Amino acid sequence: MVAKTFQEQQGHTPENIRKILEMAIFVKPKEAADTEITNIWTATDGLIVPPGYLPVGLTTKDDGASWSRDQEVVETTSHGFAEPTRTDIVGDKSGLAFTMQESKRTTMELFHGMDLTTVTTDSDGNFFFDKAARPVSKQYRVLAIGKDGDGPDAIYVARWLPDAKITENGEQAWSEGDEVKYPATFSAKTDAKVGTSFREIWGGPGLDHEAMGFPAPAGP
């Protein structure tokens, strides 16, 4: 057996350190006919955004996209043992929070919890909408795509929430120093058809599958 050095054994691969240098978030009202998302990039088509997904536009730089995971644990204790003898995860909820910066219909619908597709504009260019007596509990599919690297080195990582609802909207301030912002928090639920509440997808021409410990792309 040949002795190995610490450097040979440590398994450090700096090339696997990723940063989300660019990001785009898309939303789509949930429909029964929607197809599930399993890939985000092909060599022939490049980056793929399925039809019907609308961009939320620019988001704040400092906040970025905040992914949450709230797990609920139940522990069983037994006489004579100082530690739990059994631990079960009985709840596991995923969420996504971000702050939108563009004032447009998509962001306003998410922030106000309203369907604004029927809003009209008068001859002078005014349009209006009223807060409903009860907020619309609308189901969305949410696709967030992050990018690291450029050109042939580009790597994309996407997270897809197939069944999500807005469960919280932060405060909106009007001031000289800040733009009008639209904070929103999505909570994900398991989609009965897809069988998950959260899916992560990696792709792109710069992806080194071997370095990441995954199988290389299947041949033609």
C-alpha positions in Angstrom: 0.0 0.0 0.0 1.5 3.3 -1.1 1.4 6.0 1.6 -0.4 9.2 0.6 0.3 12.7 1.7 -2.2 14.9 3.5 -2.7 17.0 0.4 -3.6 13.8 -1.6 -6.1 12.6 1.0 -7.8 15.9 1.9 -9.9 16.0 -1.3 -10.0 19.7 -1.6 -11.3 21.0 -5.0 -11.4 24.8 -5.1 -13.0 24.7 -8.5 -16.2 23.4 -6.8 -16.7 26.7 -4.9 -19.5 28.4 -6.6 -21.0 31.9 -6.4 -24.3 33.1 -7.8 -23.0 36.1 -9.6 -26.2 36.6 -11.6 -29.8 35.6 -10.9 -33.2 35.6 -12.4 -36.5 34.6 -10.8 -39.6 33.5 -12.7 -43.1 32.8 -11.6 -46.1 31.1 -13.3 -49.7 30.6 -12.1 -50.0 26.9 -11.4 -52.1 25.0 -14.0 -52.9 21.3 -14.2 -51.4 21.0 -17.7 -48.0 22.3 -16.7 -45.1 20.0 -17.3 -42.4 19.4 -14.7 -38.9 20.9 -15.1 -36.0 18.5 -15.1 -33.4 20.4 -17.1 -32.4 24.0 -17.6 -29.7 23.9 -20.3 -29.0 22.0 -23.5 -26.0 22.3 -25.9 -28.3 23.2 -28.8 -30.7 25.6 -27.1 -28.6 27.0 -24.3 -30.5 28.2 -21.2 -34.1 27.0 -21.0 -37.0 28.9 -19.4 -40.3 27.0 -20.0 -43.2 28.9 -21.6 -45.5 30.8 -19.3 -42.9 31.7 -16.7 -42.7 35.5 -16.2 -39.6 37.2 -14.8 -40.1 39.2 -11.6 -37.3 41.6 -12.9 -34.6 43.2 -10.9 -34.2 42.3 -7.2 -32.1 43.9 -4.5 -28.4 43.1 -4.5 -27.8 42.9 -0.7 -30.8 40.6 -0.1 -30.4 38.4 -3.1 -32.6 35.3 -2.8 -32.9 33.8 0.7 -33.8 30.1 0.8 -35.2 28.9 4.1 -35.7 25.4 5.5 -37.7 25.0 8.6 -37.6 21.5 10.1 -39.7 20.3 13.1 -38.1 17.6 15.2 -39.7 15.3 17.8 -37.4 13.5 20.2 -38.1 10.4 22.2 -36.4 10.1 25.6 -36.0 6.9 27.6 -35.3 6.2 31.3 -31.7 5.8 32.0 -30.4 7.6 28.9 -29.0 11.2 29.0 -29.7 11.7 25.2 -32.8 11.1 23.1 -33.1 7.5 22.0 -34.9 8.4 18.9 -35.2 11.5 16.8 -37.8 12.0 14.0 -38.2 14.9 11.6 -42.0 15.4 11.4 -42.0 18.7 9.5 -39.8 20.0 6.7 -40.9 23.3 5.0 -39.0 25.1 2.2 -39.3 28.8 1.4 -37.9 31.6 -0.7 -37.8 35.3 0.1 -36.6 38.2 -2.2 -37.3 41.8 -2.8 -38.4 43.0 -6.2 -37.4 46.5 -7.5 -39.5 46.9 -10.7 -43.0 48.4 -10.6 -44.9 46.3 -13.0 -47.9 44.0 -13.1 -46.2 40.8 -12.1 -44.5 42.3 -9.0 -47.7 44.2 -8.0 -49.7 40.9 -8.2 -47.3 39.1 -6.0 -47.0 42.0 -3.5 -50.7 42.8 -3.2 -52.0 39.3 -3.6 -54.2 40.2 -6.5 -55.0 39.1 -10.0 -54.5 42.2 -12.2 -55.2 40.7 -15.6 -58.5 42.5 -15.9 -57.2 46.0 -15.1 -57.9 48.6 -17.8 -56.4 51.9 -18.7 -58.5 55.0 -19.3 -58.0 57.5 -22.2 -55.8 59.7 -20.0 -53.4 56.8 -19.1 -54.7 56.1 -15.6 -55.3 52.6 -14.2 -56.3 51.5 -10.8 -57.0 48.5 -8.7 -58.6 48.0 -5.3 -57.6 45.8 -2.4 -60.0 42.8 -2.2 -61.9 42.1 0.9 -60.1 38.7 1.1 -56.6 38.3 -0.4 -56.3 35.9 -3.4 -54.6 32.7 -2.3 -53.0 32.0 -5.6 -50.8 29.0 -6.3 -47.6 29.6 -8.3 -44.7 27.6 -9.8 -41.5 29.4 -9.0 -38.2 29.0 -10.9 -35.0 30.7 -9.7 -31.9 30.4 -11.9 -28.4 31.4 -10.7 -25.3 31.7 -13.0 -21.6 31.5 -12.3 -19.0 31.9 -15.0 -19.4 33.0 -18.6 -19.4 31.5 -22.1 -18.1 28.0 -22.2 -17.4 28.2 -18.4 -21.0 29.1 -17.5 -22.7 27.0 -14.8 -26.4 27.3 -14.0 -28.1 26.2 -10.8 -31.8 26.3 -10.6 -34.3 25.7 -7.8 -37.9 25.0 -8.7 -40.9 25.2 -6.3 -43.7 23.4 -8.2 -46.4 24.5 -5.7 -45.8 27.8 -3.8 -47.9 30.6 -2.3 -47.1 34.0 -1.1 -47.3 33.8 2.7 -45.7 37.1 3.7 -45.1 40.6 2.3 -42.8 42.9 4.0 -43.3 46.6 4.5 -43.0 49.0 1.6 -41.4 52.4 2.3 -41.7 55.6 0.1 -38.6 57.7 0.6 -36.1 59.9 -1.3 -33.2 57.5 -0.6 -34.7 54.2 -1.7 -36.6 52.8 -4.7 -40.1 51.4 -4.3 -39.6 47.8 -3.2 -41.8 44.8 -3.3 -40.7 42.2 -0.8 -42.2 38.7 -1.0 -41.9 35.4 0.7 -43.0 32.1 -0.9 -43.8 29.0 1.1 -43.5 25.7 -0.8 -45.8 22.7 -0.6 -45.5 19.2 -2.1 -47.0 19.1 -5.6 -49.1 16.0 -5.8 -48.3 15.4 -9.5 -44.6 16.0 -9.2 -44.2 14.5 -5.8 -41.9 17.1 -4.3 -42.0 20.7 -3.0 -38.4 21.5 -3.9 -36.1 20.6 -6.8 -32.6 21.6 -7.5 -31.1 21.4 -11.0 -27.5 21.9 -12.3 -26.4 22.3 -15.8 -24.3 24.4 -18.2 -21.3 24.0 -20.5 -18.8 24.6 -17.6 -20.1 21.8 -15.3 -17.4 19.4 -14.3 -19.4 16.4 -13.2 -16.4 14.3 -12.2 -15.1 17.0 -9.9 -18.5 17.3 -8.3 -18.8 13.5 -7.8 -21.6 12.9 -10.3 -21.9 10.8 -13.4 -20.7 12.2 -16.7 -23.4 13.0 -19.3 -24.8 10.0 -21.1 -23.6 9.5 -24.6 -25.8 10.0 -27.7 
